[in-house]
Amino acid sequence: MSVRAAIHDDIPELLRLREILADRMAQDGSYPVDGDWRRAYADSLTERLGSDDTAVYVVDAPSGGLVACGMGLIFERFPGPSLPDGRYGYIQGMTTDPGHRRRGHSRAIMSRLMEWYRGSRIQRVDLHATSDGEPLYREFGFVDDGHHYPSLTWRDPS
């Protein structure tokens, strides 16, 4: 299996895979799926593909299209004791088409993402896991945060 960097021609397939993930996350009770996100998602991919702070890796389907994808982002906040340079990573969009699961595609993409983070000297990477993906992420060393401060999120109620 070959993992490669995504190109702009992959955006329709990346959107299709993201829809699969959104449906799966809704099953886990994460949030309701809203149809207004698709155009913004495609526009953001168009803008960010190839930038230094974004890595999008894919696996091609033998018959065309994509079977899996995963995205890594690098963000910057103010440096502090636990993050001396202020940079951290976030993995999102890890998705495998249901007809191609359990063949190592996500594992191969995670390996590439973690290589990219190490090469970028990122010392902390966060993600949110579906119940399906959690065992894989734990294999890569992801653990519960374990900090005394809770992870809280605010969403605009409108």
Solvent accessible surface area in square Angstrom, and as a share of the most:
residue,aa,sasa,rsa
1,M,131,0.59
2,S,82,0.53
3,V,21,0.12
4,R,71,0.26
5,A,58,0.45
6,A,11,0.09
7,I,96,0.49
8,H,92,0.41
9,D,122,0.63
10,D,13,0.07
11,I,18,0.09
12,P,95,0.60
13,E,43,0.19
14,L,0,0.00
15,L,37,0.18
16,R,80,0.29
17,L,0,0.00
18,R,38,0.14
19,E,51,0.23
20,I,36,0.18
21,L,19,0.10
22,A,3,0.02
23,D,78,0.40
24,R,46,0.17
25,M,35,0.15
26,A,38,0.30
27,Q,136,0.61
28,D,61,0.32
29,G,64,0.62
30,S,58,0.37
31,Y,69,0.26
32,P,117,0.73
33,V,57,0.33
34,D,89,0.46
35,G,47,0.45
36,D,119,0.62
37,W,58,0.20
38,R,79,0.29
39,R,166,0.61
40,A,65,0.50
41,Y,30,0.11
42,A,8,0.06
43,D,70,0.36
44,S,47,0.30
45,L,11,0.05
46,T,75,0.44
47,E,143,0.64
48,R,68,0.25
49,L,19,0.09
50,G,78,0.75
51,S,44,0.28
52,D,137,0.71
53,D,54,0.28
54,T,14,0.08
55,A,8,0.06
56,V,8,0.04
57,Y,21,0.08
58,V,0,0.00
59,V,6,0.03
60,D,69,0.36
61,A,14,0.11
62,P,130,0.82
63,S,113,0.73
64,G,50,0.48
65,G,34,0.33
66,L,4,0.02
67,V,2,0.01
68,A,0,0.00
69,C,2,0.01
70,G,0,0.00
71,M,9,0.04
72,G,0,0.00
73,L,15,0.07
74,I,20,0.10
75,F,72,0.30
76,E,135,0.60
77,R,110,0.40
78,F,186,0.78
79,P,85,0.53
80,G,30,0.29
81,P,146,0.92
82,S,88,0.57
83,L,4,0.02
84,P,93,0.59
85,D,70,0.36
86,G,0,0.00
87,R,59,0.22
88,Y,47,0.18
89,G,0,0.00
90,Y,45,0.17
91,I,4,0.02
92,Q,64,0.29
93,G,5,0.05
94,M,20,0.09
95,T,7,0.04
96,T,13,0.07
97,D,25,0.13
98,P,78,0.49
99,G,51,0.49
100,H,46,0.21
101,R,94,0.34
102,R,234,0.86
103,R,142,0.52
104,G,26,0.25
105,H,22,0.10
106,S,29,0.19
107,R,110,0.40
108,A,27,0.21
109,I,0,0.00
110,M,0,0.00
111,S,42,0.27
112,R,81,0.30
113,L,0,0.00
114,M,23,0.10
115,E,102,0.46
116,W,49,0.17
117,Y,2,0.01
118,R,156,0.57
119,G,64,0.61
120,S,26,0.17
121,R,186,0.68
122,I,15,0.08
123,Q,151,0.67
124,R,83,0.30
125,V,25,0.14
126,D,41,0.21
127,L,34,0.17
128,H,139,0.62
129,A,49,0.38
130,T,21,0.12
131,S,69,0.45
132,D,81,0.42
133,G,15,0.14
134,E,68,0.31
135,P,83,0.52
136,L,24,0.12
137,Y,19,0.07
138,R,106,0.39
139,E,114,0.51
140,F,55,0.23
141,G,53,0.51
142,F,32,0.13
143,V,120,0.69
144,D,104,0.54
145,D,96,0.50
146,G,73,0.70
147,H,121,0.54
148,H,179,0.80
149,Y,184,0.70
150,P,96,0.60
151,S,109,0.70
152,L,149,0.74
153,T,106,0.62
154,W,195,0.68
155,R,178,0.65
156,D,88,0.46
157,P,127,0.80
158,S,133,0.86
